[in-house]
């Protein structure tokens, strides 16, 4: 699947169209792209992606994330007691995702997380089409953030502008030479970056060959 994508991107380039893989980060607070059903609570922590996560102990609750792209990464912090959620893609069988911190001393259920967010589940080499992620109850449901990888297309005739589609939203942005913060080293755990809503995170211009190192979204 990846080889086919690369060949498609090269063919598009020869026709005067630039097509490259890029990514978009989606925080738990983005209800434009994540749909929550049931009873949920929001918690803030410097260990969370974007500074917060959502959690539910409602067995009937779920969260849905829809995107168009070729890969998706699910990120979450970890807890010093048993926390598990279930996740599925495109109506397939749900798998259990263990969000327990293996390096922490066990504590009573209900305390704060103990490990910085990281990629805890992923689906890669997907067909470049619409996909639906469903997060459901096991003993909790946790949503902290998602990263989707998708194809960006730009035309040399459009003066360096491109249209992009990911996470169910059409964006038009100016091309700028920059490195996506997801490709940088993670922040020091004692100096979390503040969560400042309002700006779409920048996009990177390199093929992703494995799970990226995640940083909180950059905001204005």
N, C-alpha and C positions, 0 to 999 in steps of 0.2 A: 504494500500500500504506500509506504514512504517513497520507494523508488518511482512508482507511478506518479506521485505528486511532484517529485523533482522534475521528471520528464515533462509534465504538464506546465510547470512553471517556466522551464527553459523554452518550450514552444511558444508560450505567451510572450516571452521577452523578445523573441525573434520577430514577432508581429508588432512590435512597438508598444507592447503592454507589459508593465512590470507586475508580476504576481509572486508574492513572497509570503511565507508563513509568519504570522505575528501573534501576539497574545493580548488578552484583556483580563484584568483582575476584577472580580465582583465580590464586594463585601456583604456580610449578612444583613446590613442595613438597607441594601438596595432592593426595595420591594418592587421596582420596575421589572426586575428580571427574576426574582425569587418569590414564589407564591407560598404563603404559610397558611395551613389549615389547622384548626384546633387551638389549644391553649399553649402559649409560648411566653417565656420570660427572656428579657435581655440583660446581659451582665457585661460590665466593663473591666478590662484588665490589660496591663501592658504585655501580657503573654499572648494576647489574642491578635489575630490578623486584623488590622484596621482599628484595634483598640477595644473591640467588643465581640461577643458571640451571642447566639440565641440558643436556648435550651428548652426542651419540653419533656415532661414525664407523663404526658397524655398518650395513652396507647393508641388512640384514634387519630392523633395528629400526624402531619407529614409536611414536608417541604419539597417544592418542585422547582428545578432550575432548567430552563430551556435555552439552547444555544445552537448556533450553526458553526461547525468546525470539524477539526480532525483529531482533537484530543481534549481531555478535560482532567483537571487535578482538583481534588477535594482536600482542603487544609483545615487543621484543627489543633488546638492545644491538647495537652494530656492531663489526666487527673491522678491523684495518689490513691484512688480507690476504683472499683470496677465501673467503667463507663463504656457502653457499647451502643452503636447505632447500626442500622442496616441501610444499604444503598444499592440501587439498581439503575440500569440504563436501558432506555428504549423498551421497557416492559419485560426485560429479561429477569432471570432469577436474582433475588436480592442476596447480597453477601454481608456477613457480619464484619464491622470495622471496629477493632479494639482501640479505644482511646485512653487506655490505662497507662500511666507512666511507669515503665518497668524499673526506673532508677530511683523512685521515691519510696520512702518508708510509708507503709499503708496508714491511712487516717480514716476517721469515721466518715461515712457517706454524707455528702452535702457540702463539703468544703470547697475551697477555690482550686483552680487548676494549678499544676506544679511545673509544667514543662512548656517551653515556647512552642507556638504553632509551627507546624511542618506539614509536608504532603503526607497524608495518611491513606490515600486511595487514588487511583488514576485509571483512566481508560484511554489508550492511545491507538494509533493506526486506524482511526475511524474513517468511514466514508465522509466526504465533505458535504454534509447535508444537515438537516435539523435533527437534534438529539434532545432527549428529555432525561434528566437525572431526578430520581425520586429518593428522598431520605426518609426513612421510617423508623418506628420505635423498636428497640430491643430491650434495653432497660432505661435508656434515655434516647432523645433525638438531639443531635448537636449540629448546628450550622454556623460556621465561622467565615468561610470564604471559598471561592472557586477561582480557578484560572482556566480559561478556554483558549485553545490555539486554533487559529482560523487563517484563511487565505485573504490577503490584502491585494487589491488590484489597483494599479495606477496607470494612467495613459500619459505618454510624453506630450500629447496634444492638449492636455488639461492644465498645463502650467504648474506641474508639481503637486497637484491635488489628487486625492483619491477618495473613493467611496468604500466603506467597509461594512460588513454585516456580521455581528456576533451578539450572542446573548439576547436575541430577539429585537435588537435596536439597530437602526441605520445611522452610522456616524459619518460625517465628512470632516477631515482634519487636514492640516497643513503638514507636508512632509518635513521633518526636521532631523538632522543628524544627531542622534542621542542614543545612549545605552539605556535600555529598560532597567529600572531598579531591581527587577526580579533576577537579573543576571549579576548583580553585585553581591558582596558578602553580606550576610545577615547582620542586623544591628546587635550591639551589646545588650544582653538580657536586662541589664540594670539601667539602660538608657533608651527605653522604647520611644519611638516617634509618636507625637500626638496625632490623634485622628481629627482631620479637618475636612468635613464633607463638602462637596460642591464641585469637584473637578474630576473629569475622566482621567484615569492614569495614562501615562504615555505608553507608546507601543514600541516593541523592539523589532529589529530588522534582521534577525538571524534565525536559521533553522534550529528548533529545539531538538536536541538529541537525547534528552533525559529529563527527569524532574528538575525544574529550576529551583534555585535558592530564593525563597520568598522574602519580600519586605513589605511593610505596610504601604498602601496606595499613596502616591504623591498627590497632594492637593494644593490648590491656590489658597 
